[in-house]
Amino acid sequence: MLAKTALFIHRSVGRNLLHDGRVRELLKAAKAPLILDDYDQNIDVLTTESGRTKLGLNFPGGDTRPQDYAAIFSAQRAESSAPILELALSYDRIVIKSCYPNSHITSDEQLEAVKGHYQSIARFFADHATKQLIIVTSPPLVPLKTNPAAARRARILATWLADSKLGQNVSVFNLFDQLAAPESEPGANLLRRPYRRWLPLDSHPNARASREVAPRFVKRLG
């Protein structure tokens, strides 16, 4: 069986998941027929089995927000985004994740706008049926970086993504749900206390979180 290829586009939380969670090692141990490369948009570096390469790509908005991905995966994309799209579509599977600041959703209007961005991305992949898209939901925030209403909207978005039928070739890994306290517990919809780092303003999940989530992520990738 020929191995499939996958590109994971992410920022720092994705980097920690890959490294602290030892995702590539888990894929090899599982003998998964998948070659995983990753592009860290925060440092503009593509990592493959051959090494690390700085690409000089120009992301719309300079980030991995849902609207930035929607600008890339669009027939009306800017010419400057063409190299990013060409890179992504050279893989069998494209895995996209927005980082934790995108879980601070300040209004119902913003929530609906973000849903619209994901729907736009899904429509693009409906026209590229030979490719598989995996959406990784944005991680939750620590208490000092959000508020209960915004965190609740982040939960609504993650659940909506996980439950929606976005397309035959679109699936979702609900990272938010993996990392956030349940609504029935104190600190609902915030980063679980055992997964927090020492600094109270740091929303990056700690190494324990990456180790515990990584096997589930690998299962979805495979």
TORKE-489762 format. One record per residue (C-alpha): y, x, z. Coordinates in nm, 3 decimals. Layout:
<atoms>
ATOM        c2        c1        c3
ATOM         Y         X         Z
...
</atoms>
This chain:
<atoms>
ATOM        c2        c1        c3
ATOM     0.000     0.000     0.000
ATOM     0.338     0.137    -0.098
ATOM     0.578     0.166     0.194
ATOM     0.883    -0.059     0.192
ATOM     1.224     0.096     0.247
ATOM     1.484    -0.033     0.492
ATOM     1.847     0.055     0.561
ATOM     1.990    -0.025     0.904
ATOM     2.372    -0.045     0.902
ATOM     2.521    -0.022     1.251
ATOM     2.755     0.152     1.491
ATOM     2.702     0.302     1.837
ATOM     2.470     0.041     1.990
ATOM     2.243     0.073     1.688
ATOM     2.247     0.451     1.721
ATOM     2.143     0.422     2.086
ATOM     1.869     0.175     1.999
ATOM     1.729     0.411     1.737
ATOM     1.747     0.722     1.953
ATOM     1.686     0.601     2.309
ATOM     1.436     0.342     2.189
ATOM     1.262     0.597     1.963
ATOM     1.238     0.339     1.687
ATOM     1.117     0.577     1.418
ATOM     0.847     0.714     1.645
ATOM     0.732     0.360     1.725
ATOM     0.714     0.275     1.355
ATOM     0.498     0.580     1.291
ATOM     0.274     0.505     1.590
ATOM     0.226     0.150     1.460
ATOM     0.150     0.291     1.114
ATOM     0.400     0.043     0.975
ATOM     0.434     0.072     0.596
ATOM     0.810     0.111     0.626
ATOM     1.051     0.397     0.566
ATOM     1.362     0.343     0.781
ATOM     1.695     0.502     0.701
ATOM     2.014     0.423     0.888
ATOM     2.383     0.435     0.816
ATOM     2.607     0.478     1.119
ATOM     2.936     0.332     1.000
ATOM     3.120     0.465     1.305
ATOM     3.066     0.827     1.192
ATOM     2.994     0.760     0.822
ATOM     2.653     0.931     0.834
ATOM     2.333     0.834     0.653
ATOM     2.015     0.953     0.826
ATOM     1.692     0.977     0.627
ATOM     1.367     1.167     0.664
ATOM     1.539     1.449     0.474
ATOM     1.830     1.481     0.718
ATOM     2.185     1.360     0.778
ATOM     2.455     1.321     0.513
ATOM     2.821     1.224     0.547
ATOM     2.886     0.976     0.267
ATOM     3.259     0.903     0.264
ATOM     3.208     0.528     0.228
ATOM     3.502     0.294     0.263
ATOM     3.405    -0.013     0.465
ATOM     3.636    -0.314     0.433
ATOM     3.832    -0.342     0.756
ATOM     3.694    -0.006     0.869
ATOM     3.431    -0.175     1.085
ATOM     3.108    -0.377     1.083
ATOM     3.256    -0.716     1.167
ATOM     3.092    -1.020     1.006
ATOM     3.393    -1.055     0.775
ATOM     3.355    -0.690     0.672
ATOM     2.992    -0.744     0.575
ATOM     3.091    -1.066     0.394
ATOM     3.344    -0.867     0.191
ATOM     3.071    -0.621     0.086
ATOM     2.796    -0.870     0.009
ATOM     3.004    -1.076    -0.231
ATOM     3.036    -1.114    -0.606
ATOM     3.414    -1.093    -0.552
ATOM     3.399    -0.768    -0.354
ATOM     3.667    -0.503    -0.392
ATOM     3.585    -0.213    -0.623
ATOM     3.606     0.024    -0.325
ATOM     3.308    -0.156    -0.167
ATOM     3.082    -0.104    -0.468
ATOM     2.928     0.225    -0.341
ATOM     2.828     0.060    -0.012
ATOM     2.665    -0.231    -0.191
ATOM     2.489     0.001    -0.436
ATOM     2.347     0.199    -0.145
ATOM     2.230    -0.113     0.040
ATOM     2.066    -0.271    -0.265
ATOM     1.868     0.047    -0.333
ATOM     1.650    -0.054    -0.036
ATOM     1.391    -0.330    -0.004
ATOM     1.528    -0.447     0.330
ATOM     1.885    -0.440     0.454
ATOM     1.943    -0.469     0.829
ATOM     2.300    -0.541     0.943
ATOM     2.448    -0.550     1.293
ATOM     2.799    -0.608     1.418
ATOM     2.884    -0.424     1.738
ATOM     2.962    -0.576     2.079
ATOM     3.340    -0.641     2.038
ATOM     3.243    -0.920     1.799
ATOM     3.090    -1.109     2.092
ATOM     3.437    -1.179     2.232
ATOM     3.492    -1.506     2.042
ATOM     3.819    -1.650     2.167
ATOM     3.818    -1.997     2.012
ATOM     3.598    -2.259     1.849
ATOM     3.788    -2.197     1.525
ATOM     3.694    -1.829     1.534
ATOM     3.332    -1.925     1.601
ATOM     3.323    -2.147     1.293
ATOM     3.487    -1.874     1.085
ATOM     3.220    -1.623     1.187
ATOM     2.946    -1.871     1.098
ATOM     3.111    -1.903     0.759
ATOM     3.099    -1.526     0.706
ATOM     2.726    -1.519     0.778
ATOM     2.667    -1.814     0.547
ATOM     2.856    -1.630     0.274
ATOM     2.634    -1.324     0.322
ATOM     2.323    -1.542     0.308
ATOM     2.440    -1.699    -0.020
ATOM     2.477    -1.353    -0.170
ATOM     2.118    -1.270    -0.079
ATOM     1.999    -1.599    -0.224
ATOM     2.099    -1.445    -0.560
ATOM     1.909    -1.124    -0.473
ATOM     1.574    -1.276    -0.388
ATOM     1.381    -0.949    -0.419
ATOM     1.574    -0.807    -0.123
ATOM     1.521    -0.897     0.241
ATOM     1.811    -0.928     0.483
ATOM     1.767    -0.895     0.858
ATOM     2.070    -0.995     1.065
ATOM     2.083    -0.842     1.413
ATOM     2.302    -1.051     1.642
ATOM     2.590    -0.877     1.820
ATOM     2.519    -0.747     2.173
ATOM     2.678    -0.916     2.477
ATOM     2.970    -0.774     2.670
ATOM     3.021    -0.666     3.030
ATOM     3.230    -0.898     3.254
ATOM     3.556    -0.701     3.232
ATOM     3.557    -0.716     2.850
ATOM     3.528    -1.092     2.799
ATOM     3.542    -1.427     2.977
ATOM     3.289    -1.708     3.034
ATOM     3.415    -1.924     2.747
ATOM     3.409    -1.641     2.493
ATOM     3.069    -1.524     2.613
ATOM     2.937    -1.878     2.581
ATOM     3.056    -1.892     2.221
ATOM     2.876    -1.563     2.155
ATOM     2.556    -1.724     2.283
ATOM     2.616    -2.026     2.060
ATOM     2.660    -1.800     1.757
ATOM     2.347    -1.597     1.831
ATOM     2.139    -1.911     1.883
ATOM     2.280    -2.069     1.568
ATOM     2.187    -1.759     1.366
ATOM     1.836    -1.748     1.511
ATOM     1.775    -2.120     1.451
ATOM     1.942    -2.165     1.112
ATOM     1.754    -2.158     0.783
ATOM     1.975    -1.911     0.604
ATOM     1.733    -1.842     0.321
ATOM     1.376    -1.749     0.234
ATOM     1.464    -1.381     0.237
ATOM     1.692    -1.387     0.544
ATOM     1.569    -1.346     0.902
ATOM     1.735    -1.277     1.237
ATOM     1.663    -1.044     1.527
ATOM     1.837    -1.198     1.826
ATOM     1.955    -0.886     2.007
ATOM     2.212    -1.087     2.202
ATOM     1.937    -1.297     2.360
ATOM     1.735    -0.986     2.440
ATOM     2.025    -0.830     2.631
ATOM     2.225    -1.120     2.778
ATOM     2.165    -1.293     3.111
ATOM     2.027    -1.647     3.060
ATOM     2.260    -1.939     3.111
ATOM     2.067    -2.041     3.421
ATOM     2.152    -1.714     3.600
ATOM     2.470    -1.560     3.745
ATOM     2.655    -1.363     3.482
ATOM     2.533    -1.598     3.211
ATOM     2.582    -1.471     2.854
ATOM     2.698    -1.129     2.975
ATOM     2.508    -0.803     2.944
ATOM     2.228    -0.816     3.201
ATOM     2.309    -0.611     3.510
ATOM     2.002    -0.381     3.478
ATOM     2.113    -0.299     3.122
ATOM     2.468    -0.194     3.213
ATOM     2.600     0.160     3.230
ATOM     2.791     0.299     3.527
ATOM     3.140     0.252     3.385
ATOM     3.247    -0.114     3.432
ATOM     3.437    -0.126     3.100
ATOM     3.149     0.014     2.893
ATOM     2.957    -0.257     2.706
ATOM     2.707    -0.017     2.549
ATOM     2.359    -0.115     2.675
ATOM     2.194     0.166     2.866
ATOM     1.883     0.365     2.773
ATOM     1.656     0.124     2.960
ATOM     1.780    -0.160     2.743
ATOM     1.710     0.035     2.425
ATOM     1.360     0.132     2.541
ATOM     1.271    -0.228     2.628
ATOM     1.415    -0.384     2.313
ATOM     1.291    -0.123     2.064
ATOM     0.926    -0.242     2.038
ATOM     1.043    -0.596     1.956
ATOM     1.290    -0.461     1.701
ATOM     1.015    -0.254     1.539
ATOM     0.794    -0.561     1.518
ATOM     1.068    -0.748     1.331
ATOM     1.135    -0.454     1.101
ATOM     0.769    -0.422     1.009
</atoms>
